[in-house]
Amino acid sequence: MVVYADVVFIVNFLFNAELLQISHKLQSVKVSPLRLVLSALIGGVASVAVFVPYLQTVCHVAARYTLPFLMSFICRYPCGTKTVIGSGIVLLFVSFCFSGLMNFLGIDAFLGMVLAVPFYVAVCFLSKIKMRKYKEIVVDYRGKTIKIKGLCDSGNFLE
């Protein structure tokens, strides 16, 4: 079996870009396309590092689980530690769910990239439904006016 490093890089780069986009869409965060591409490039380079004997320490289990946090840090650079940890956990969750779905369906990487498109569309649709439940309200308290988003449910009479 022949494995081409350029194909491995391109497939992992595209998958990382899609998974980063899906995870940030789930968090309702806009990410700069340049930062997203840079982060996906780092993920693609790390996947090719498997083939370089001197860089195999990068592929150690600890490094594989710190890579999503590094990728999240690059995407959301001016942020705090809690944001990076939360974003990295969401990225890990999305990638584990997606790889589990691919394994369950028995599909390879190329079909997985095709499957990622409707998955992203479903996430976009669900995030729009989620945002419809919120409405901007104005709260007056001791002469100060604050505009916030309030959750519309059956108990608070927001309409």
Buried (B, 14 or more C-beta within 10 A) or exposed (E): EEEEEEEBBEBBBBBBBBBBBBBBBBBEBEBEEEBBBEBBBBBBBBBBBBBEEEBEEBBEEEBEEEBBBBBBBBBBEEBEEEBBEBBBBBBBEBBEEBEEBBEEEEBEEEEBBEBBEEBBEEBBEEEEEEEEEEEEBEEEEEEEEEEEEBEBEEEEEBE
